[in-house]
Amino acid sequence: MKAVYSKLPLHPNLSFFKSHYHQTPFLHPLTSLNSLLNCSRTSKHATQIHSQLITTALLSLPFLFNNLLNLYAKCGSVDQTLLLFSSAPDDSKNVVSWTSLITQLTRFKRPFKALTFFNHMRRSGVYPNHYTFSAVLSACTDTTASVHGEQMHSLVWKHGFLAENKLYDQAIFFFKTLLLENLTALDEVSFSSVFSACANAGNLEFGKQVHGVALKLGVWNLVYINNSLSDMYGKCGLFNDVAKLFSNTGARDVVTWNIMIMAYVYNHNYEDACNSFWMMRRKGSIPDEASYSSVLHSCANLAALYQGTLIHNQIIRSGFVKNLRVASSLITMYAKCGSLVDAFQIFEETEDRNVVCWTAIIAACQQHGHANWVVELFEQMLREGIKPDYITFVSVLSACSHTGRVEEGFFYFNSMIKVHGIYPGHEHYACIVDLLSRAGELDRAKRFIELMPIKPDASVWGALLSACRNHSNLIMGKEVALKLFDLEPDNPGNYVLLCNILTRNGMLNEADEVRRKMESIGVRKEPGCSWIDIKNSTYVFTVHDKSHEKTKEIYEMLEKLKELVKKKGYVAETEFAINTAEEYKEQSLWYHSEKIALAFGLLSLPAGAPIRIKKNLRTCGDCHTVMKFASEIFAREIIVRDINRFHHFTNGICSCGDYW
């Protein structure tokens, strides 16, 4: 028995304890003590049991210690509770003990004391659970200082208790039960959790009903509840509702900003996502790992290398550079902005790399056409004991398909289930179809689809249709196109591919008929556009673009380029000139957006500087050929990022090996 326990006033009369103890002679002593703790109701009884626990050296048992804490609380003796807790050895305190104390302090309107003990708990190495957060969030409400709630909600978010076990339907059912049986049991964590569950389960209808309940109870304007509500609307695609909630929120914490940024990302408003990040910085909110990950994702999709490097500087200053989530986002950002060297540098500098980091660098190499590196990195990852995931295999299989590695591709595909226990999804099956199709084995690819254990989706049939276009397979192309028209009738890409197949086979009238069908159902081909960054400014060009103030010089450069490549042996690939009369086909090819962007880059960038061009569609074969010639003629590296991958042109050669 430790001397510290003598500080507590004890009652010498143990009659209460003895009488109850002897009434249950067949129970184990610990069970009897526990029963007494649960049925007692007075302070006198509490101190009698406390004395017995000390004399029997049983107070160090956590479950008895916790029940004694609760007994003092039931008796209204919060000071006794504090003294008992402070005097007890650390090995008797677990998360239940800490949570019990914090709950009691909150109930007895001592919120600052509750927050103090919450901090002590975290410093002692005990991790809070969702009951702890429920208690401490109530304490934050009682302090009337918004900063406490903001900080605590960030912790709740980081610890992942809003949707910890992904049992979203069960969480919704539990909330419904509380709603019907005990309305007073609903607290901040309840609302926050159910909004998160509705968001992840896609149950917008019930989420709106809960929003109505929150409005009636007057709790909707609490920061942590408002954040979860905004997150729900954002994940359910109601961007206007998110924006409205955000504009009406006075106290915005980092989570509030993160949700707004992510809402922009979900809606592909990447520029607004970046602008919101910088606005958050100006307003004094300090970004966390979610902030950096989201804004880097936006930079990657914009291919905004300059802005990405600015954010990288912020990450270094804030100390997040060692964070694995942020490091993975940096790898992806640099890779999608065309700088594979910087992506590799981040990867090499990252310690204790997890599967996300490995997958990021493997995907980067795949996007840049380095299939050998993909395979080498994948094998190295396995040697280091890192288990690949679903996405890792998509990159590996895609690398095999883009380099004609049929046998290797099937080997890795078969290893998914047999070795790693990962069941293939549509993306993996699409990669295998693409693998066979690119190798010219269209019949085998079709048989593979027919034998799939899951129903093929548009990505699988789309891979086969692209191959039919590349190999001018008219019969199969028509059959596959009809399937795709049923699966995704509003996708213009499928109609365009069929048009290309028909045109290549000389069936011009049939191709026109497909275009008329597109017009009749209101499906329009996405106009191709390319953009290039010059001195931190982005310039966008469309086909036949003449909007730039240097249009005359740009078209003069195009004519010069045409003469130079023809001397090198260039022959126009007129099958890529769609909707153009035969006599104008060759000339129309020179007005493609990526060629205009190239001409502008040659005019505007210093001699020898790399030219980086982005395009929203797949680059055509004729433009691909011209880029190869231009890289040799002007002794420049030309990097073209189309919708599928990067093409690095140097010395007349492309990194894809003309296999894309």
HUURWO-V728597 format. One record per pair of residues at least 12 apart in sequence whose C-alpha atoms are under 10 Angstrom apart, sorted by the first residue. I is the first residue (numbers start at 1). J is the second residue. If there is no record, write none. Layout:
{{I:J} {I:J}}
This chain:
{{1:53} {1:54} {1:55} {1:56} {1:57} {1:58} {1:59} {1:60} {2:54} {2:57} {2:87} {2:88} {2:89} {3:87} {4:83} {4:84} {4:86} {4:87} {4:88} {4:89} {5:50} {5:51} {5:54} {5:59} {5:83} {5:84} {5:86} {5:87} {5:88} {6:51} {6:54} {6:87} {7:83} {7:84} {7:87} {8:47} {8:50} {8:51} {8:80} {8:83} {8:84} {8:87} {9:47} {9:50} {9:51} {9:80} {10:44} {10:46} {10:47} {10:48} {10:49} {10:50} {10:51} {10:52} {11:43} {11:44} {11:45} {11:46} {11:47} {11:48} {11:49} {11:50} {11:51} {12:47} {12:48} {12:51} {13:44} {13:45} {13:47} {13:48} {13:51} {14:44} {14:45} {14:47} {14:48} {14:49} {14:51} {14:52} {15:45} {15:48} {16:36} {16:40} {16:44} {16:45} {16:46} {16:48} {16:49} {17:32} {17:33} {17:36} {17:37} {17:40} {17:45} {17:46} {17:47} {17:48} {17:49} {17:50} {17:51} {17:52} {18:48} {18:49} {18:52} {20:32} {20:33} {20:35} {20:36} {21:33} {21:35} {21:36} {30:53} {30:58} {30:61} {30:63} {30:64} {31:64} {33:49} {33:52} {33:53} {33:58} {33:64} {33:67} {34:49} {34:63} {34:64} {34:65} {34:67} {34:68} {35:64} {35:67} {36:49} {36:67} {36:68} {36:71} {37:49} {37:50} {37:64} {37:65} {37:66} {37:67} {37:68} {37:69} {37:70} {37:71} {37:72} {38:64} {38:67} {38:68} {38:70} {38:71} {39:71} {40:68} {40:71} {40:72} {40:74} {40:75} {41:71} {41:72} {41:73} {41:74} {41:75} {41:76} {42:71} {42:72} {42:74} {42:75} {42:76} {42:77} {43:71} {43:72} {43:73} {43:74} {43:75} {43:76} {43:77} {43:80} {44:72} {44:75} {45:71} {45:72} {45:75} {46:68} {46:69} {46:70} {46:71} {46:72} {46:73} {46:74} {46:75} {46:77} {46:80} {47:68} {47:71} {47:72} {47:80} {49:68} {49:71} {50:64} {50:65} {50:68} {50:69} {50:72} {50:84} {53:65} {53:68} {59:88} {59:89} {59:92} {60:88} {60:89} {60:90} {60:91} {60:92} {60:93} {61:91} {61:92} {61:93} {62:91} {62:92} {62:93} {62:94} {62:95} {62:96} {62:97} {63:92} {63:93} {63:94} {63:96} {63:97} {64:92} {65:84} {65:85} {65:88} {65:92} {65:93} {65:94} {65:97} {66:85} {66:92} {66:93} {66:94} {66:95} {66:96} {66:97} {66:98} {66:99} {66:100} {66:101} {67:96} {67:97} {67:100} {68:81} {68:84} {68:85} {68:97} {69:81} {69:82} {69:84} {69:85} {69:97} {69:98} {69:100} {69:101} {69:104} {70:97} {70:100} {70:101} {70:103} {70:104} {72:84} {72:104} {73:100} {73:101} {73:103} {73:104} {73:105} {73:107} {73:108} {74:104} {76:104} {76:108} {77:104} {77:108} {78:101} {78:104} {78:105} {78:107} {78:108} {78:110} {79:105} {81:100} {81:101} {81:104} {81:105} {82:101} {82:104} {82:105} {85:97} {85:98} {85:101} {90:124} {93:121} {93:126} {94:121} {94:125} {94:126} {94:127} {94:128} {95:121} {95:122} {95:125} {95:126} {95:127} {95:128} {95:129} {95:131} {95:132} {96:126} {96:128} {96:129} {96:131} {96:132} {97:121} {98:114} {98:117} {98:118} {98:120} {98:121} {98:122} {98:126} {98:127} {98:128} {98:132} {99:114} {99:117} {99:118} {99:121} {99:128} {99:129} {99:130} {99:131} {99:132} {99:133} {99:134} {99:135} {99:136} {100:131} {100:132} {100:135} {101:113} {101:114} {101:117} {101:118} {101:132} {101:135} {102:114} {102:115} {102:116} {102:117} {102:118} {102:121} {102:132} {102:133} {102:134} {102:135} {102:136} {102:139} {103:131} {103:132} {103:133} {103:134} {103:135} {103:136} {103:138} {103:139} {104:135} {105:117} {105:135} {105:136} {105:139} {106:135} {106:136} {106:137} {106:138} {106:139} {106:140} {106:141} {106:142} {107:135} {107:138} {107:139} {109:138} {109:139} {109:142} {109:143} {110:139} {110:142} {110:143} {111:135} {111:136} {111:137} {111:138} {111:139} {111:140} {111:141} {111:142} {111:143} {111:144} {112:136} {112:139} {112:140} {112:142} {112:143} {112:148} {113:139} {114:135} {114:136} {114:138} {114:139} {114:140} {115:135} {115:136} {115:137} {115:139} {115:140} {115:143} {115:148} {115:152} {117:136} {118:132} {118:133} {118:135} {118:136} {127:159} {128:155} {128:156} {128:159} {128:161} {129:156} {129:159} {129:160} {129:161} {130:156} {130:159} {130:160} {130:161} {130:162} {130:164} {130:189} {130:190} {130:193} {131:161} {131:189} {133:152} {133:153} {133:155} {133:156} {133:161} {133:188} {133:189} {134:156} {134:187} {134:188} {134:189} {134:190} {135:187} {135:188} {135:189} {136:148} {136:149} {136:152} {137:149} {137:150} {137:151} {137:152} {137:153} {137:156} {137:187} {137:188} {137:189} {137:224} {138:187} {138:188} {138:189} {140:152} {140:153} {141:188} {141:222} {146:222} {146:223} {146:251} {146:252} {146:253} {147:223} {147:251} {147:252} {147:253} {149:222} {149:223} {149:224} {149:253} {150:222} {150:223} {150:224} {150:227} {150:251} {150:252} {150:253} {150:254} {150:255} {150:256} {151:224} {151:253} {151:254} {151:255} {152:224} {153:188} {153:189} {153:192} {153:223} {153:224} {153:225} {153:227} {153:228} {153:253} {153:254} {153:255} {154:224} {154:253} {154:254} {154:255} {154:256} {154:288} {156:189} {156:192} {156:224} {157:192} {157:224} {157:228} {157:255} {158:255} {158:288} {158:289} {158:290} {161:189} {161:192} {161:193} {161:196} {162:189} {162:190} {162:191} {162:192} {162:193} {162:194} {162:195} {162:196} {162:197} {162:228} {163:192} {163:193} {163:194} {163:195} {163:196} {163:197} {163:198} {163:199} {163:200} {164:193} {164:197} {166:196} {166:197} {166:200} {166:201} {167:197} {167:200} {167:201} {168:193} {168:194} {168:195} {168:196} {168:197} {168:198} {168:199} {168:200} {168:201} {168:202} {168:203} {169:194} {169:197} {169:198} {169:200} {169:201} {169:203} {170:194} {170:197} {171:190} {171:193} {171:194} {171:195} {171:196} {171:197} {171:198} {172:190} {172:193} {172:194} {172:195} {172:196} {172:197} {172:198} {172:201} {172:203} {172:206} {172:207} {173:194} {174:190} {174:194} {175:190} {175:191} {175:193} {175:194} {175:210} {176:194} {176:206} {176:210} {178:190} {179:210} {179:213} {183:213} {183:217} {184:217} {186:214} {186:217} {187:214} {187:219} {187:225} {188:214} {188:219} {188:220} {188:222} {188:223} {188:224} {188:225} {189:224} {189:225} {189:228} {190:225} {191:207} {191:210} {191:211} {191:213} {191:214} {191:219} {191:220} {191:224} {191:225} {191:226} {191:228} {191:229} {192:220} {192:224} {192:225} {192:226} {192:227} {192:228} {192:229} {192:231} {192:232} {193:225} {193:228} {193:229} {194:206} {194:207} {194:210} {194:225} {194:228} {194:229} {194:232} {195:207} {195:208} {195:210} {195:211} {195:225} {195:226} {195:227} {195:228} {195:229} {195:230} {195:231} {195:232} {195:233} {196:225} {196:227} {196:228} {196:229} {196:230} {196:231} {196:232} {196:233} {196:235} {197:228} {197:232} {198:210} {198:228} {198:229} {198:231} {198:232} {198:233} {198:235} {198:236} {199:228} {199:229} {199:230} {199:231} {199:232} {199:233} {199:234} {199:235} {199:236} {199:237} {200:231} {200:232} {200:235} {200:236} {201:232} {201:235} {201:236} {202:232} {202:233} {202:235} {202:236} {202:237} {203:232} {203:236} {204:232} {204:233} {204:235} {204:236} {204:237} {204:238} {207:229} {207:232} {207:233} {207:236} {208:229} {208:232} {208:233} {210:229} {211:225} {211:226} {211:229} {214:226} {214:229} {221:245} {221:248} {221:249} {221:250} {221:251} {222:249} {222:251} {223:249} {223:250} {223:251} {223:252} {223:253} {223:255} {223:256} {224:252} {224:253} {224:255} {224:256} {226:242} {226:245} {226:246} {226:249} {226:252} {226:256} {227:242} {227:245} {227:246} {227:249} {227:252} {227:253} {227:254} {227:255} {227:256} {227:257} {227:258} {227:259} {227:260} {228:255} {228:256} {228:259} {229:241} {229:242} {229:245} {229:259} {230:242} {230:243} {230:244} {230:245} {230:246} {230:256} {230:259} {230:260} {230:263} {231:255} {231:256} {231:258} {231:259} {231:260} {231:262} {231:263} {232:259} {232:263} {233:245} {233:259} {233:263} {234:259} {234:260} {234:261} {234:262} {234:263} {234:264} {234:265} {234:266} {234:267} {235:259} {235:262} {235:263} {235:266} {235:267} {236:263} {236:266} {237:263} {237:266} {237:267} {238:263} {238:267} {239:260} {239:263} {239:264} {239:266} {239:267} {240:263} {242:259} {242:260} {242:263} {242:264} {243:260} {243:263} {243:264} {245:260} {246:259} {246:260} {252:280} {252:283} {252:285} {253:280} {253:284} {253:285} {253:286} {253:287} {254:280} {254:281} {254:284} {254:285} {254:286} {254:287} {254:288} {254:290} {254:291} {255:285} {255:287} {255:288} {255:290} {255:291} {256:280} {256:285} {257:273} {257:276} {257:277} {257:279} {257:280} {257:281} {257:285} {257:287} {257:291} {258:273} {258:276} {258:277} {258:280} {258:287} {258:288} {258:289} {258:290} {258:291} {258:292} {258:293} {258:294} {258:295} {259:290} {259:291} {259:294} {260:272} {260:273} {260:276} {260:277} {261:273} {261:274} {261:275} {261:276} {261:277} {261:280} {261:290} {261:291} {261:294} {261:295} {261:298} {262:290} {262:291} {262:293} {262:294} {262:295} {262:297} {262:298} {264:276} {264:294} {264:298} {265:294} {265:295} {265:297} {265:298} {265:301} {268:298} {268:301} {268:302} {269:298} {269:301} {269:302} {270:294} {270:295} {270:296} {270:297} {270:298} {270:299} {270:300} {270:301} {270:302} {271:295} {271:298} {271:299} {271:301} {271:302} {271:304} {272:295} {272:298} {273:294} {273:295} {273:296} {273:297} {273:298} {273:299} {274:294} {274:295} {274:296} {274:297} {274:298} {274:299} {274:302} {274:307} {274:308} {274:311} {275:295} {276:295} {277:291} {277:292} {277:294} {277:295} {277:311} {278:295} {278:311} {286:318} {287:314} {287:315} {287:318} {287:320} {288:315} {288:318} {288:320} {288:326} {289:315} {289:320} {289:321} {289:323} {289:324} {289:325} {289:326} {289:327} {289:329} {290:325} {290:326} {291:326} {292:311} {292:312} {292:314} {292:315} {292:320} {292:325} {292:326} {292:327} {292:329} {292:330} {293:325} {293:326} {293:327} {293:328} {293:329} {293:330} {293:333} {294:326} {294:329} {295:307} {295:308} {295:311} {295:329} {295:333} {296:308} {296:309} {296:311} {296:312} {296:326} {296:328} {296:329} {296:330} {296:331} {296:332} {296:333} {296:334} {297:329} {297:330} {297:332} {297:333} {297:336} {298:333} {299:311} {299:330} {299:332} {299:333} {299:334} {299:336} {299:337} {300:329} {300:330} {300:331} {300:332} {300:333} {300:334} {300:335} {300:336} {300:337} {300:338} {301:332} {301:333} {301:336} {301:337} {302:333} {302:336} {302:337} {302:614} {303:333} {303:334} {303:335} {303:336} {303:337} {303:338} {303:531} {303:532} {303:533} {303:612} {303:613} {303:614} {303:641} {304:333} {304:334} {304:336} {304:337} {304:338} {304:533} {304:536} {304:538} {305:333} {305:334} {305:335} {305:336} {305:337} {305:338} {305:339} {305:533} {305:536} {306:337} {306:533} {306:535} {306:536} {306:537} {307:536} {308:330} {308:333} {308:334} {308:337} {309:330} {309:333} {309:334} {311:330} {312:326} {312:327} {312:330} {312:333} {315:327} {315:330} {321:346} {321:349} {321:350} {322:346} {322:349} {322:350} {322:351} {322:352} {323:350} {323:351} {323:353} {324:347} {324:350} {324:351} {324:352} {324:353} {324:354} {324:355} {324:356} {324:357} {325:354} {325:356} {325:357} {326:357} {327:343} {327:346} {327:347} {327:349} {327:350} {327:351} {327:353} {327:356} {327:357} {327:360} {328:343} {328:346} {328:347} {328:350} {328:353} {328:354} {328:355} {328:356} {328:357} {328:358} {328:359} {328:360} {328:361} {329:343} {329:346} {329:356} {329:357} {329:360} {330:342} {330:343} {330:346} {330:347} {330:357} {330:360} {331:343} {331:344} {331:345} {331:346} {331:347} {331:357} {331:358} {331:359} {331:360} {331:361} {331:363} {331:364} {332:346} {332:357} {332:359} {332:360} {332:361} {332:362} {332:363} {332:364} {333:360} {333:364} {334:346} {334:364} {335:360} {335:361} {335:363} {335:364} {335:365} {335:367} {335:368} {335:646} {336:363} {336:364} {336:367} {336:368} {336:641} {336:645} {336:646} {337:612} {337:614} {337:639} {337:641} {337:646} {338:364} {338:367} {338:368} {338:612} {338:613} {338:614} {338:639} {338:640} {338:641} {338:645} {338:646} {338:647} {338:648} {339:364} {339:368} {339:639} {340:361} {340:364} {340:365} {340:367} {340:368} {343:360} {343:361} {343:364} {343:365} {344:361} {344:364} {344:365} {346:361} {347:360} {347:361} {353:381} {353:386} {354:381} {354:386} {354:387} {354:388} {355:381} {355:385} {355:386} {355:387} {355:388} {355:389} {355:391} {355:392} {356:386} {356:388} {356:389} {356:391} {356:392} {358:377} {358:378} {358:380} {358:381} {358:386} {358:388} {358:392} {359:374} {359:377} {359:378} {359:381} {359:388} {359:389} {359:390} {359:391} {359:392} {359:393} {359:394} {359:395} {359:396} {360:391} {360:392} {360:395} {361:373} {361:374} {361:377} {361:378} {361:392} {361:395} {362:374} {362:375} {362:376} {362:377} {362:378} {362:381} {362:392} {362:393} {362:395} {362:396} {362:399} {363:391} {363:392} {363:393} {363:394} {363:395} {363:396} {363:398} {363:399} {364:395} {364:645} {364:646} {365:377} {365:395} {365:396} {365:399} {365:645} {365:646} {366:394} {366:395} {366:396} {366:397} {366:398} {366:399} {366:400} {366:402} {366:645} {366:646} {367:395} {367:398} {367:399} {367:402} {367:641} {367:644} {367:645} {367:646} {367:647} {367:656} {368:399} {368:639} {368:641} {368:644} {368:645} {368:646} {368:647} {368:648} {368:655} {368:656} {369:398} {369:399} {369:402} {369:403} {369:645} {369:646} {369:647} {369:648} {369:654} {369:655} {369:656} {369:657} {369:659} {369:660} {370:399} {370:402} {370:403} {370:655} {370:656} {371:395} {371:396} {371:397} {371:398} {371:399} {371:400} {371:401} {371:402} {371:403} {371:405} {371:656} {372:399} {372:400} {372:403} {373:399} {374:395} {374:396} {374:397} {374:398} {374:399} {374:400} {375:395} {375:396} {375:397} {375:399} {375:400} {375:408} {375:412} {377:396} {378:392} {378:393} {378:395} {378:396} {387:420} {388:416} {388:420} {388:422} {389:416} {389:420} {389:421} {389:422} {390:416} {390:420} {390:422} {390:423} {390:424} {390:425} {390:427} {390:428} {391:427} {391:428} {393:409} {393:412} {393:413} {393:415} {393:416} {393:422} {393:424} {393:427} {393:428} {393:431} {394:413} {394:424} {394:425} {394:426} {394:427} {394:428} {394:429} {394:430} {394:431} {394:432} {395:427} {395:428} {395:431} {396:408} {396:409} {396:412} {396:413} {396:428} {396:431} {397:409} {397:410} {397:411} {397:412} {397:413} {397:427} {397:428} {397:429} {397:430} {397:431} {397:432} {397:434} {397:435} {398:427} {398:428} {398:430} {398:431} {398:432} {398:434} {398:435} {399:431} {399:435} {400:412} {400:431} {400:432} {400:434} {400:435} {401:430} {401:431} {401:432} {401:433} {401:434} {401:435} {401:436} {401:437} {401:438} {401:439} {401:659} {401:660} {402:431} {402:434} {402:435} {402:438} {402:439} {402:656} {402:657} {402:658} {402:659} {402:660} {403:435} {403:438} {403:439} {403:656} {403:657} {403:658} {403:659} {403:660} {404:434} {404:435} {404:436} {404:437} {404:438} {404:439} {404:440} {404:659} {405:435} {405:436} {405:439} {406:432} {406:435} {406:436} {406:438} {406:439} {407:435} {409:431} {409:432} {409:435} {409:436} {410:432} {410:435} {410:436} {413:428} {413:429} {413:431} {413:432} {416:428} {424:453} {424:454} {425:453} {425:454} {425:456} {426:452} {426:454} {426:455} {426:456} {426:457} {426:458} {426:459} {426:460} {427:457} {427:459} {427:460} {428:459} {428:460} {429:448} {429:449} {429:452} {429:454} {429:456} {429:457} {429:459} {429:460} {429:463} {430:445} {430:449} {430:456} {430:457} {430:458} {430:459} {430:460} {430:461} {430:462} {430:463} {430:464} {431:459} {431:460} {431:463} {432:445} {432:448} {432:449} {432:460} {432:463} {433:445} {433:446} {433:447} {433:448} {433:449} {433:459} {433:460} {433:461} {433:462} {433:463} {433:464} {433:467} {434:459} {434:460} {434:461} {434:462} {434:463} {434:464} {434:465} {434:466} {434:467} {435:463} {435:464} {435:467} {436:448} {436:463} {436:464} {436:467} {437:463} {437:464} {437:465} {437:466} {437:467} {437:468} {437:470} {437:471} {438:463} {438:464} {438:466} {438:467} {438:468} {438:470} {438:471} {438:659} {438:660} {439:467} {439:659} {440:467} {440:468} {440:470} {440:471} {441:467} {442:464} {442:465} {442:467} {442:468} {442:471} {442:473} {442:476} {443:464} {443:476} {445:460} {445:461} {445:463} {445:464} {445:467} {446:460} {446:461} {446:464} {446:476} {446:480} {449:461} {449:464} {457:483} {457:484} {457:487} {457:488} {458:483} {458:484} {458:485} {458:486} {458:487} {458:488} {458:494} {459:484} {460:484} {461:480} {461:481} {461:483} {461:484} {461:487} {462:480} {462:481} {462:483} {462:484} {462:493} {462:494} {462:497} {463:480} {464:476} {464:477} {464:480} {464:481} {465:477} {465:478} {465:479} {465:480} {465:481} {465:484} {465:494} {465:497} {465:498} {465:501} {466:480} {466:481} {466:493} {466:494} {466:497} {466:498} {466:500} {466:501} {467:497} {468:480} {468:481} {468:497} {468:498} {468:500} {468:501} {469:496} {469:497} {469:498} {469:499} {469:500} {469:501} {469:502} {469:503} {469:504} {470:497} {470:500} {470:501} {470:504} {471:501} {471:504} {472:498} {472:500} {472:501} {472:502} {472:503} {472:504} {472:505} {473:501} {473:502} {473:504} {473:505} {474:498} {474:501} {474:502} {474:504} {474:505} {474:507} {475:501} {477:497} {477:498} {477:501} {477:502} {478:498} {478:499} {478:501} {478:502} {480:494} {480:498} {481:494} {481:495} {481:497} {481:498} {482:494} {482:495} {482:498} {489:518} {489:521} {489:523} {490:518} {490:521} {490:522} {490:523} {490:524} {491:518} {491:523} {491:524} {491:525} {491:526} {492:515} {492:518} {492:522} {492:523} {492:524} {492:525} {492:526} {493:523} {493:524} {493:525} {493:526} {493:617} {494:525} {495:511} {495:514} {495:515} {495:517} {495:518} {495:523} {495:524} {495:525} {496:511} {496:514} {496:515} {496:518} {496:524} {496:525} {496:578} {498:510} {498:511} {498:514} {498:515} {499:511} {499:512} {499:513} {499:514} {499:515} {499:578} {499:579} {500:575} {500:576} {500:577} {500:578} {501:575} {502:514} {503:575} {503:576} {503:578} {503:579} {504:574} {504:575} {504:576} {508:579} {511:579} {512:579} {515:579} {526:616} {526:617} {527:542} {527:543} {527:593} {527:616} {527:617} {528:541} {528:542} {528:543} {528:592} {528:593} {528:594} {528:615} {528:616} {528:617} {528:618} {528:619} {529:541} {529:542} {529:543} {529:545} {529:592} {529:593} {529:594} {529:596} {529:597} {529:614} {529:615} {529:616} {529:617} {530:542} {530:543} {530:592} {530:593} {530:594} {530:595} {530:596} {530:597} {530:598} {530:613} {530:614} {530:615} {530:616} {530:617} {530:619} {530:640} {530:641} {530:642} {531:593} {531:594} {531:596} {531:597} {531:598} {531:612} {531:613} {531:614} {531:615} {531:616} {532:594} {532:597} {532:598} {532:600} {532:601} {532:611} {532:612} {532:613} {532:614} {532:615} {532:640} {533:597} {533:601} {533:605} {533:611} {533:612} {533:613} {533:614} {534:600} {534:601} {534:604} {534:605} {534:611} {534:612} {535:604} {535:605} {539:597} {539:600} {540:593} {540:594} {540:596} {540:597} {540:613} {540:614} {540:615} {541:592} {541:593} {541:594} {541:595} {541:596} {541:597} {541:600} {541:615} {542:591} {542:592} {542:593} {542:594} {542:596} {542:597} {542:615} {543:588} {543:589} {543:590} {543:591} {543:592} {543:593} {543:594} {543:595} {543:596} {544:588} {544:589} {544:590} {544:591} {544:592} {544:593} {544:596} {545:591} {545:592} {545:593} {545:596} {545:597} {546:591} {546:596} {548:600} {550:600} {550:603} {551:596} {551:600} {553:599} {553:600} {553:603} {554:595} {554:596} {554:597} {554:598} {554:599} {554:600} {554:601} {554:602} {554:603} {554:604} {555:590} {555:591} {555:595} {555:596} {555:599} {555:600} {556:599} {557:596} {557:598} {557:599} {557:600} {557:602} {557:603} {558:590} {558:591} {558:595} {558:596} {558:597} {558:598} {558:599} {558:600} {558:602} {559:590} {559:599} {560:599} {561:590} {561:595} {561:598} {561:599} {561:602} {561:626} {561:629} {561:630} {561:633} {561:634} {562:587} {562:590} {562:626} {562:630} {564:629} {564:630} {564:633} {565:625} {565:626} {565:627} {565:628} {565:629} {565:630} {565:632} {565:633} {566:626} {566:629} {568:629} {568:630} {568:632} {568:633} {569:629} {570:622} {570:625} {570:626} {570:629} {571:586} {571:622} {571:625} {571:626} {572:585} {572:586} {572:587} {572:589} {572:590} {572:621} {572:622} {572:623} {572:625} {572:626} {573:585} {573:586} {573:589} {573:620} {573:621} {573:622} {573:623} {573:625} {574:586} {574:587} {574:588} {574:589} {574:621} {574:622} {575:589} {575:620} {575:621} {575:622} {576:588} {576:589} {576:620} {576:621} {576:622} {576:623} {577:589} {577:590} {577:592} {577:620} {577:622} {586:622} {589:620} {589:622} {589:623} {590:622} {590:623} {590:626} {592:619} {592:620} {592:622} {592:623} {593:613} {593:614} {593:615} {593:619} {593:623} {594:613} {594:614} {594:615} {594:619} {594:620} {594:623} {594:624} {594:627} {594:640} {594:642} {595:613} {595:622} {595:623} {595:624} {595:626} {595:627} {597:611} {597:612} {597:613} {597:614} {597:615} {598:611} {598:612} {598:613} {598:626} {598:627} {598:630} {598:638} {598:640} {599:630} {601:613} {601:638} {602:630} {602:634} {602:636} {607:634} {607:635} {607:636} {608:634} {608:635} {608:636} {608:637} {609:635} {609:636} {609:637} {609:638} {610:631} {610:635} {610:636} {610:637} {610:638} {610:639} {610:649} {610:650} {611:631} {611:636} {611:637} {611:638} {611:639} {611:640} {611:649} {612:637} {612:638} {612:639} {612:640} {612:641} {612:648} {613:638} {613:639} {613:640} {613:641} {613:642} {613:646} {613:647} {614:639} {614:640} {614:641} {614:642} {614:643} {614:646} {615:640} {615:641} {615:642} {615:643} {615:644} {616:641} {616:642} {616:643} {616:644} {617:641} {617:642} {617:643} {617:644} {618:641} {618:642} {618:643} {618:644} {618:645} {618:660} {619:640} {619:641} {619:642} {619:643} {619:644} {619:645} {619:647} {619:660} {620:642} {621:658} {621:660} {624:640} {624:647} {624:649} {624:654} {624:658} {625:649} {625:652} {625:653} {625:654} {625:658} {626:652} {627:639} {627:640} {627:647} {627:648} {627:649} {627:650} {627:652} {627:653} {627:654} {628:647} {628:648} {628:649} {628:650} {628:651} {628:652} {628:653} {628:654} {629:649} {629:650} {629:651} {629:652} {629:653} {630:649} {630:650} {630:651} {630:652} {631:648} {631:649} {631:650} {631:651} {631:652} {631:653} {631:654} {632:649} {632:650} {632:651} {632:652} {632:653} {633:650} {633:651} {633:652} {634:650} {634:651} {635:650} {635:651} {635:652} {636:649} {636:650} {636:651} {636:652} {637:649} {637:650} {637:651} {637:652} {637:654} {638:650} {638:651} {638:654} {639:654} {639:655} {644:660} {645:660} {647:660}}
